[in-house]
Amino acid sequence: MLRQYKGYLQKVFPGYAMQPFDIKQQARIITQLEDAARDNLADGNEVAVAARTYFDERQRAVDLANARRDQPALGSPLSGDKNADLRAYPRYVGEKLVDRYPDFDRMFSRELFNEIDIDA
């Protein structure tokens, strides 16, 4: 009976159903943003200029994080307690870029910040 009622609720209220969690979604979004920022069509765009700088500096932190690991990262390459210091660097760079390029704030705060949140 409860199973039938749950099915009914899922039909009537589509948001009631459990949403699948995709562990690789954040990595895909970051890759898509980097590809878009590096596209020639974005040349001269201030957000792209800031994003290119951010992604270059992020890659430095990722390279260091990968050098610390015994195995490939399952999720974000900057995750884990041992990499808290490495997450602080792209966070600092991102915040400075937002100061210089205010339009970069939306990309940084909505899509990039979660990966480098020091408390993550």
N, C-alpha and C positions, 0 to 999 in steps of 0.2 A: 504494500500500500504506500509506504513512504517513497519507494523507488518510483512508483507511478506519479506521485505528487511532485517529486523532484524533476522528472521528465516533463511534466506539465509546466512547471515554473521555468525550465530552460527554454521551452517553446514560446511561452508568453513573454519572458524577460531574457532575451539572448545574453545579456551581460551577467546573468546569474550563473551560467556555466563556467567551469574552471577554464581559465586561459592557459594555454601551454607556455612554458617558460623556455626560452631559447638562450642557452648559455653563450652562444656565439654571435648573438644579435649585436652586441656592443662592438665587437671586433669588426663585423661587417659594416656597421655605420661609420666607424672610424676610417676604414679603408675607402669607403665610398666618398667620404668628405675629403680625404687626402687626394684621391684621384681627381675629384672635381676641382680642388684648389690648384692642382698642378696642371690642369688642362690649359692649353694656350688661349682658349676663349676667355679665361679668367685673368689674363695679363692686365695689369693696371688696376684691378679691383682691389680695394683696400682690405677687404675681408680675406681675399685670396693671398695677398701679400703677408698678412698676419698669420694665416693658417699655414702657409709654406714654412715660415720661420718656426712656428710652433711644432709642426711635424718633423722638421729637421732636428730640433732640440729634443723632442720626444724620442726620436729614434736613437739618439745618444743614450738616453736613460734605458731604453729597451735593450740595447746592445750590452750595457753593463749588467742589467738584470739577468739576461740570458747567460752571461759569463759566470754569474754566481750560481746558477742552477745546475743540479745533477741531471735533470731531465727537462723536457719541454714543458712550458706552462700549459695548464688545462684551460684556463680562462684568460684573463688579462695578463700580459707578460710583466706587468708592474705590480701584480698582486702579491700579497704575503707580507708578513711582519718584517722579514729581512730586507724588503724593498721599500719600506716607508720613506727612507731618505731619498730614494730615487724618484718616488712620486712627488716629493716636495719640489724638486727641480722643475719639472714641466708645469707644476702649479704656479710657481713663481714666474716662470716665463709667460704663461698664459695671462696671469694677472697684469704683468707689465705690458703685454701686447694689448690688453683691453684698455689700459690707460692711454696708450698711443693710438689705437684704432678702436674707438668705442663700438663700431658696428660688429666687431668680432665677438662682442660679449654674448650675443645670442648663441652662436655656435659653441663657444667655450663653456658657457654655463649650462646649456641644455644637453649637449652631446659629449663633450670632452671631459668635463669636470669629474663626473662620477668615477672614471677610471683612475684618476689621480687624487681623489679625496684622501687625505692623509690618514683618516680614520677608517678607510675601507679595508 
